[in-house]
């Protein structure tokens, strides 16, 4: 990550990251299709109604795991194995503890969370059952997310992909056994997900302990929390997790608002669910490029290679532009066969097309937002993208949902989804302004051999 053709290397790094996320989405899609065929459309709707809430949970803790990625990547770039060991073991123990805590709380408040989302009454019983089972697997999910980020920080983006292949096969096999064989329906899909998450967590630990490309290795004997290492991980990870929380929270309001456009219209709702599943695959590509930008920048910060850092940011935006062109092409030409994987009525396809086209044709704004945020996190400036996300993607979206969207002329599917590109664009612009101010200072420190967290000496500042 600190030498050679970094443009090509960033693409090669991002591809397995994107494929890993796509595999997770694919297994979720298979869950929905399996329960639809083996049980009913209502069972599928019950699982899908948890989508925004589960995504909110996942992105928050995945965001916190990015803190471990940045700190470990910098430690590797600086060739500091002692610090790297502390980061790995502190992060994984923290992941397990928080996963258990949030899982227990979530299990007991599942029905309250769904009521807050205005979940349709006929979905409530099965949706609550699925969500409670899902919370049982949260410790496994947390451990895997941290394992994946710790592997990627060391330059290994292939192993998390291989882990997801294995756990996904387990997921599909148990899905089929419990839904078609045992006829457990929603519960069967839920427990299959928990089993797959358990497999991914175990494999993640094994790869960290035995991986051939590891900079440092995991050992149960060293499993303890180092206060300073964990504090640094949290200092970067917490703002990132909050940023993703702020980004995803309005999605819960948007899903609730969707029901108000034409309450009880199954085609409208199913089309939105279908397009949301497809759009997740597009987002996986952009998210992977943002992660590659962040990780490459962080390693070069540790290696004190200022020129590489500049190039990595430019390469990230170049990859983002190419991916967005591909996304627009696919959505514009293949929307119907893609949507028909999930829905079969013309009304549902039309509903799905509305969301899919708005999201895909303006995805360059999403890329600008994600890649600029990754560039800032890579130099340990995680608070600013958190604040821009809070202001524009949370506060502004909710204000518009509560004030403008209810007006008759704006109470449409198109205007509801237009909230996404409007707020993406504003966030991207202000992140770019932050880069323009923060990067010259950070690169100057690196040129002087100073950590990006330190201040130059007084005599150096006077120059």
Helices and strands as residue ranges (DSSP letters): H 6-38, H 41-48, H 51-77, H 81-108, H 110-116, G 121-123, H 124-136, H 138-153, H 158-176, I 177-181, H 186-210, G 220-222, H 227-261, H 266-303, H 306-339, H 346-361, H 363-378, H 382-388, I 389-396, H 397-403, G 408-410, H 413-447, H 458-462
